């Protein structure tokens, strides 16, 4: 009876050792996946920041373009009317505030993931 119990204990210890190895392997895989996820998150945030900067540049250039169109219209009106009443040209800041205002709110940062070993 004692020999059989010792045999069962040895078998159970072997199973525990095997399960422990499997658990450690899974933990390594999870840590690698979390690291990949965090790296991807960093890349995404950098790209989001670049996109936001480009949106702001586009808005600024659109505002500048509209300002130039207004100036051209103003000059044409001035030439046609030779001193007559013409509409006021808007400033660049008016155009920028109109187009950039909606693009300044960037993406929300992604949460960090912590690994706790047991």
Secondary structure, 3 states (H helix, E strand, C coil): CHHHHHHHHHHHHHHHHHHHHHHHHHHHHHHHHHHHHHHHHHHHHHHHHHHHHHHHHHHHHHHHHHHHHHHHHHHHHHHHHCCCCCCCCCCHHHHHHHHHCCCCCCCCCCCCCCCCCC
